[in-house]
């Protein structure tokens, strides 16, 4: 899935760096994220202490005390280009990739791809897809829209502050 964002990759990247529970959240539907007790809180600003993310770091999907195994590890970080998360087991059963593709000087295409290894049993596989596909679609779409609105609001706020400062200086 993907979405166009009216901002360059460097303005989108900080939002990806702070993904995770007990970090910046997942920017999707909070009510749905917390329906199962995941205790997700979505940030509406860039949080400096969450801007360092390196290969091997853990990104939690839910509260550690209630869901200790719901975590991903950072598999790859290419600043302002891509972030890849995966389950820590070998081979990973879930890989989640975020790619920033510049469209022009002031627009970015954010692409999200998830690969999930499902059970071999055809009945369980079908049932898993029946549940996972719509949930993944809705939550990923919510995340993309949540990131887009946060990035564009931050860019507009910065632009407005710069214009107001410039106007203030010219009126002196």
Residue pairs with C-beta under 8 A, 6 or more apart in sequence:
1 111
1 112
1 113
1 137
1 140
1 141
1 144
2 109
2 110
2 111
2 112
2 144
3 109
3 110
3 144
3 145
3 147
3 148
4 103
4 107
4 108
4 109
4 110
4 148
5 12
5 107
5 108
5 109
5 110
5 147
5 148
5 151
5 152
6 106
6 107
6 152
6 155
7 106
7 107
7 108
7 151
7 152
7 155
8 102
8 105
8 106
8 107
8 108
9 80
9 81
9 100
9 102
9 108
10 80
11 108
11 151
11 154
11 155
12 100
12 108
12 110
12 147
12 151
13 79
13 80
13 100
14 46
14 51
15 24
15 27
15 46
15 147
15 150
15 151
16 83
16 98
16 100
16 147
17 50
17 51
17 52
17 53
17 83
18 24
18 43
18 46
18 47
18 50
18 51
19 25
19 26
19 59
19 83
19 85
19 98
20 26
20 50
20 59
20 60
20 61
21 38
21 39
21 40
21 60
21 61
21 62
21 63
22 60
22 63
22 64
23 43
23 47
23 50
23 59
23 60
24 42
24 43
24 47
24 50
25 33
25 40
25 41
25 42
25 43
26 33
26 40
26 42
26 139
26 143
26 146
27 42
27 142
27 143
27 146
27 147
27 150
28 42
28 139
28 140
28 142
28 143
28 146
29 138
29 139
29 142
30 40
30 41
30 42
32 138
32 139
32 142
33 40
33 42
33 139
34 40
36 62
37 62
37 63
37 66
38 61
38 62
38 63
38 67
38 70
39 62
39 63
39 66
40 62
42 146
43 150
44 150
44 153
45 154
46 154
53 59
53 74
53 77
53 83
54 74
54 77
55 74
55 75
55 76
55 77
56 73
56 74
57 73
57 74
58 71
58 72
58 73
58 74
59 71
59 72
59 73
59 74
59 85
60 70
60 71
61 67
61 70
61 71
61 72
62 70
64 71
71 88
72 85
72 86
72 87
72 88
72 94
72 96
73 85
73 86
73 87
73 88
74 83
74 84
74 85
75 84
75 85
75 86
75 92
75 95
76 82
76 83
76 84
77 83
77 84
80 100
81 99
81 100
82 97
82 98
82 99
82 100
83 97
83 98
84 95
84 96
84 97
84 98
85 95
85 96
85 97
86 92
86 94
86 95
86 96
87 93
87 94
87 95
91 117
92 117
93 116
93 117
94 114
94 115
94 116
94 117
95 114
95 115
96 112
96 113
96 114
97 111
97 112
97 113
97 114
98 110
98 111
98 112
99 110
99 111
99 112
99 113
100 108
100 109
100 110
100 111
101 108
101 109
101 110
101 111
102 108
102 109
103 109
110 144
110 147
110 148
112 140
112 143
112 144
114 136
114 140
116 132
118 124
118 125
118 128
118 129
118 132
119 125
119 128
